[in-house]
């Protein structure tokens, strides 16, 4: 029987061609901090791939590649740190370096595309972390497969869980007093990294941080 793998795809964008998108400062640190914790064999033990400041076509291609050729028992983790933007119909898009605010459908990464990759992959163990404005809107259009659930509280080792930095109508926040010289992880990502790195998210002390425990922390 083939051995299962632990793989993580860390996607971030903080430089944007469209001046309507403010440059983000936290994602630069977010990527490094989270990638280091996930890759640490004593903590996450994931094989980590980072996609930083790339156009939408590259991000979508790497997402499709990441989810393809997976086995049912593979544990997959995908993380987004970028601007989250909703169109006039409420659909969520992730902004990349070439995303045009007025042309979201052709230049952004639709949340529906991410959802589709999660539906089509053979893996039944997927965690999605969204550190973006309006990230809670992702759940609105998520199509569950079979009996799998996107509800964190109902994930029992197999299924799919989505943890978001904000609700569908909320902004996500970077740390207070943030400057380019002292950029720090965002409030959401900082909590994720702290919980994993220190073990504080291991609520029952069994040496394993479950999705439920990470969410609670």
PLY file of the C-alpha trace (Angstrom):
ply
format ascii 1.0
element vertex 217
property float x
property float y
property float z
element edge 216
property int vertex1
property int vertex2
end_header
0.00 0.00 0.00
1.43 3.38 -0.99
2.47 5.61 1.89
0.43 8.78 2.37
2.09 12.17 2.08
1.76 15.51 3.86
1.90 18.40 1.42
1.29 22.13 1.83
0.86 24.89 -0.75
1.42 28.40 0.60
0.08 31.15 -1.68
0.70 34.84 -0.99
0.57 38.15 -2.82
1.55 41.54 -1.48
2.73 43.48 -4.56
0.03 44.49 -7.02
0.11 46.19 -10.42
-3.32 47.77 -9.96
-2.98 50.84 -7.68
-6.48 50.15 -6.36
-4.93 47.32 -4.34
-2.91 48.58 -1.40
0.42 46.84 -0.90
0.21 44.34 1.93
3.03 44.08 4.43
2.22 40.98 6.46
2.24 38.29 3.72
6.01 38.60 3.27
6.47 37.38 6.83
3.39 35.16 6.81
4.81 32.89 4.12
8.17 32.37 5.81
6.75 31.93 9.30
4.07 29.44 8.32
6.25 27.55 5.84
8.96 27.06 8.47
6.51 25.68 11.03
4.81 23.39 8.54
8.10 22.06 7.17
9.64 21.46 10.60
9.77 17.65 10.96
9.16 17.98 14.68
6.00 20.04 14.16
4.26 19.76 10.79
6.40 17.44 8.72
4.92 18.82 5.50
6.57 19.14 2.12
5.98 22.84 1.50
5.72 24.71 -1.80
5.44 28.51 -1.79
3.89 30.56 -4.60
4.57 34.23 -3.91
3.72 37.31 -6.00
2.72 35.40 -9.11
0.01 36.19 -11.71
-3.35 34.45 -11.57
-2.48 31.95 -14.32
0.54 30.67 -12.42
-1.39 30.42 -9.16
-4.22 28.48 -10.78
-1.82 26.13 -12.56
0.05 25.39 -9.33
-3.22 24.81 -7.49
-4.39 22.30 -10.08
-1.01 20.58 -10.08
-0.97 20.45 -6.28
-4.34 18.71 -6.03
-3.83 16.30 -8.94
-2.39 12.76 -8.62
-3.16 12.61 -4.90
-4.11 9.55 -2.86
-7.18 9.37 -0.59
-5.08 9.35 2.60
-2.79 12.24 1.62
-3.03 15.17 4.02
-3.15 18.44 2.07
-2.97 21.98 3.42
-3.50 25.12 1.33
-2.97 28.63 2.64
-3.83 31.99 1.06
-2.54 35.37 2.26
-3.64 38.16 -0.05
-6.46 40.59 -0.77
-9.86 38.94 -0.88
-12.33 40.80 -3.11
-16.03 40.26 -3.78
-17.71 41.17 -7.05
-21.15 42.74 -7.38
-22.80 39.34 -6.98
-20.91 38.46 -3.81
-18.52 35.98 -5.42
-15.08 35.87 -3.79
-11.79 36.26 -5.68
-8.21 36.07 -4.46
-6.06 38.92 -5.78
-2.72 38.14 -7.43
-0.01 40.49 -8.70
-1.78 41.08 -12.04
-5.34 41.22 -10.75
-7.30 44.21 -12.04
-9.93 45.43 -9.61
-12.38 46.05 -12.45
-11.67 42.72 -14.18
-11.84 40.21 -11.36
-13.30 37.33 -13.35
-10.45 37.27 -15.87
-7.52 38.39 -13.70
-8.28 37.08 -10.20
-8.34 33.56 -8.80
-12.01 32.64 -8.22
-12.74 30.99 -4.90
-14.91 28.64 -6.96
-11.79 27.44 -8.78
-10.15 26.52 -5.46
-13.33 24.79 -4.35
-13.43 22.83 -7.61
-9.87 21.56 -7.16
-10.77 20.39 -3.67
-13.80 18.57 -5.02
-11.91 16.84 -7.83
-8.84 15.66 -5.91
-8.77 12.11 -4.57
-7.52 13.29 -1.18
-10.11 13.19 1.55
-8.01 15.06 4.10
-7.77 18.75 3.21
-7.30 21.86 5.34
-7.72 25.32 3.79
-6.51 28.42 5.67
-7.66 31.76 4.28
-6.05 34.95 5.60
-7.97 37.37 3.39
-10.72 39.95 3.66
-14.20 38.46 3.25
-12.69 34.96 3.41
-15.82 33.63 5.09
-17.57 34.13 1.74
-15.68 31.05 0.51
-18.08 28.82 2.41
-21.11 30.27 0.65
-20.35 28.57 -2.64
-18.53 25.53 -1.36
-19.87 22.26 -2.71
-19.46 19.40 -0.27
-18.55 15.99 -1.70
-20.36 12.98 -0.35
-20.44 13.01 3.44
-17.32 15.12 3.79
-17.79 18.36 5.67
-16.31 21.84 5.59
-17.43 22.41 9.16
-14.39 22.47 11.43
-16.39 21.17 14.37
-17.49 18.09 12.45
-14.15 17.07 10.93
-13.15 13.73 12.40
-9.81 12.97 10.77
-11.21 12.65 7.24
-12.89 15.35 5.23
-12.27 18.98 4.48
-11.99 21.94 6.82
-11.86 25.64 6.05
-10.58 28.13 8.64
-10.99 31.77 7.70
-9.56 34.99 9.11
-12.85 36.82 8.71
-16.54 36.37 8.06
-18.06 37.02 4.65
-18.63 40.70 5.51
-15.48 41.42 7.54
-12.00 42.66 6.80
-8.90 40.76 7.86
-6.28 42.72 9.79
-2.53 43.07 9.78
-0.71 43.64 13.05
-0.91 47.07 14.74
1.92 49.57 14.21
3.17 47.71 11.18
5.83 49.25 8.95
7.85 47.89 6.06
10.87 47.63 8.36
9.20 45.59 11.10
6.64 43.57 9.15
5.05 40.87 11.26
2.62 38.04 10.52
-1.02 39.06 10.39
-3.21 38.55 13.44
-4.69 35.34 11.99
-1.46 33.81 10.67
0.44 34.85 13.76
-2.02 32.89 15.89
-1.75 29.82 13.65
2.05 29.90 13.77
2.14 30.47 17.52
-0.33 27.67 18.20
1.67 25.17 16.15
5.20 26.30 17.06
4.64 26.45 20.81
2.22 23.54 21.02
-0.30 25.83 22.74
-2.97 24.73 20.24
-2.67 21.15 21.54
-5.55 21.60 23.95
-5.64 18.06 25.36
-1.87 17.61 25.52
-1.74 14.44 23.45
1.03 15.72 21.19
-1.27 16.18 18.18
-2.91 19.42 17.07
-6.24 18.65 15.45
-8.13 21.04 13.20
-10.69 21.54 15.96
-7.96 22.48 18.43
-6.28 24.86 15.99
-9.59 26.56 15.29
-10.36 26.88 19.00
-6.91 28.35 19.68
0 1
1 2
2 3
3 4
4 5
5 6
6 7
7 8
8 9
9 10
10 11
11 12
12 13
13 14
14 15
15 16
16 17
17 18
18 19
19 20
20 21
21 22
22 23
23 24
24 25
25 26
26 27
27 28
28 29
29 30
30 31
31 32
32 33
33 34
34 35
35 36
36 37
37 38
38 39
39 40
40 41
41 42
42 43
43 44
44 45
45 46
46 47
47 48
48 49
49 50
50 51
51 52
52 53
53 54
54 55
55 56
56 57
57 58
58 59
59 60
60 61
61 62
62 63
63 64
64 65
65 66
66 67
67 68
68 69
69 70
70 71
71 72
72 73
73 74
74 75
75 76
76 77
77 78
78 79
79 80
80 81
81 82
82 83
83 84
84 85
85 86
86 87
87 88
88 89
89 90
90 91
91 92
92 93
93 94
94 95
95 96
96 97
97 98
98 99
99 100
100 101
101 102
102 103
103 104
104 105
105 106
106 107
107 108
108 109
109 110
110 111
111 112
112 113
113 114
114 115
115 116
116 117
117 118
118 119
119 120
120 121
121 122
122 123
123 124
124 125
125 126
126 127
127 128
128 129
129 130
130 131
131 132
132 133
133 134
134 135
135 136
136 137
137 138
138 139
139 140
140 141
141 142
142 143
143 144
144 145
145 146
146 147
147 148
148 149
149 150
150 151
151 152
152 153
153 154
154 155
155 156
156 157
157 158
158 159
159 160
160 161
161 162
162 163
163 164
164 165
165 166
166 167
167 168
168 169
169 170
170 171
171 172
172 173
173 174
174 175
175 176
176 177
177 178
178 179
179 180
180 181
181 182
182 183
183 184
184 185
185 186
186 187
187 188
188 189
189 190
190 191
191 192
192 193
193 194
194 195
195 196
196 197
197 198
198 199
199 200
200 201
201 202
202 203
203 204
204 205
205 206
206 207
207 208
208 209
209 210
210 211
211 212
212 213
213 214
214 215
215 216
